[in-house]
Amino acid sequence: MKKIFLFLFILIASMAANAQAYIGGTFGLGVESVSTDGDTETGVALALAPEAGYYFNKTWALGASVGVQYSKVADIGVTTFSILPYVRATFARAGAFDFFAELAMGYAHQKVEDFDGVGGFIAGFRPGFAAHLGEKFSLIGRTTLLQYTHYDGISDLGFAINSNVELGVQFTF
């Protein structure tokens, strides 16, 4: 039993030696066009998502973002709050750039102006990049490539390229 605890301690200590925590956040912008009965409306979505996480090594990270998004299409405003834990895998490096993919799953709550809100499940696949401008500072960019949402009995599976673009910063310590 002592050997198992000693092994686990050494394993965790070796992982912690290469690990680094980070904080940061992103600002997102999305533009969408909705067409109904021959009328086309264009809407804009703005999002702010602070985040924190932990790099286990140069490939794997675990983090979470807490976001708020406001969108308005056809004079209807929608506010969305979300809590999205994610797993990040860095799959390529080129100079000061790291390219990663995130699998995010969490909770979201949507409220349409004067109506009651609905809560539900949200999951997405988000590719992105990190541009390392210094040892502790990086610029982050990502988009949602594939997303699934389920709000109180309403399911929506969407595929989009650059449906929203998020840019932000990350401080590693």
N, C-alpha and C positions, 0 to 999 in steps of 0.2 A: 504494500500500500504506500509506503514511504517513497518507493522508487517511482510510482505513478505520479505522486504529487511533485516530486523533484523533476521528473520529465516535463510535466505540464508547466511548472514554474520556469524552467529553462526555455521551453517553447514560447511561452508568452513574453518572457524577457527579450528573447531574440527578435520576436516580431515587433515589440515596442521600441527596440533600438533603431529600427528603420522607419517607424511610424511618425507621422506628423499630422497635427490637427490644423484645420483651416476654417476661416470665417470669410464671409463676403456676401455677395448678392448680385442680382441681375435686374435690369430694367427691360421690359419686353414691349414690343409693338407688333400688332397684327392688323391686317386690312382684309375685309371680306366683302363680297358682293352677294346679295340675296335677291333672287328673282321670284316674284309671285304674280300670277295673273298678268304677265306682260310688263309689270313695273319692276324696275331694278333699283335697289337701294345699296349704297356703299356705306359700310360702317368701319369704325376704328376701335381697336381694343388696346388698352394700356395696362401693363402689369408691373408690379413691384414684388420681388421675392428675395428677402434675405435668407441666407443659408449658412449651414455649418456642417462640417464633416471631419473625417479622419482617414488619412492615407495609411493603409496597412503596409504597403510596399509601393514600388514604382508602377505597378499595374492596377491594384485594387484599392478602391475607396468606398466608404459608406458615409452617407450624409442625409440631410433633410432640408427642405425649404418650406417656408411658410409664406404663402403668397396671397396677394389681393389683386384682382383684375376688374377693370370696368370697361364694358363695351356698350356701344350704342349703334343700333341698326334700326332704320325705319322709325325713328323717334322713340324707341323702346330701349331703356337703359337696363343693363344686367350687371350686377356685382357678384363676383365669385371669390370666395375665400377657400384656400386649399392648404392642406398639410401633406407634403409629398416626401416620404422617405425614399431614397434611391440607392442603387448599387452602381458604381461607376467602374468601368474597365477601360484602361488606356491601351489601345491596340497598335498605335504607331507613334513614332517620334521623328521629327525632322528639325534639327537645330534647336531653336528655342521654342518650337511648337510641339505640343502633345495633342493627339487626336484621340477622343474617347467616345464611348457610348454609354448611356445611362438607361437603366430600367427603373422606372418610378411607379410606385403604387401607393395610393393613399385615399384621403377623404376630401371631398369638396362640398361646399354649400353655395347654392346659387339663389339669388334673390332678384326678382324682376320688379323694379320700381315700387309700386304700392301694393304688391301682392305678397303673400306668404312665401318664404323660401323653401327650397327642397334640398335635401342632402343626399349624398350618394358616393359611389366608388369611382375612382378615376385611375387609369393606368396608361403609361405611355413609354415609347421608345424614343430617346432623345440623343441624337449624335451632336458632338460639339468639339471645340478646340480650346486649348489653354496656351496663351502666348506668354512665356515667362520673360518678364522685363527686368527681373532681378531675382536674387536668391529667395526672397520672401513675398514677392508681389507678382501677380499674373492677371492678364485680361482674359475673361472667359466669354465665349460665344457658343450658343447652342440653339437648336430648333426642335420642334416636335415633329417627328417623321410619321409615327403611327400612334393613334390614341384611341382608347376605349373609355366611354363614360356610361354610368348607370345611375340615374337619378330617380328614386322612388317609382320604379316600374317603367321608366323610359330609358331604353338602351340606344346608344348611338355609337357606331363604329365608323371612324373616319380615317381616310388616308390623305395626307397633305404633305407637300414639300414646301418648306418655308411658310407655313401658315402663320407662324409667329416666330419672330427672331428675338432672342434675348442676348443682351450684352451686359457685362458686369465686370467686377473685380474680385480677386481672391487674395487674402493675406494668409500665409502659411507660417505657423510658429511651432 
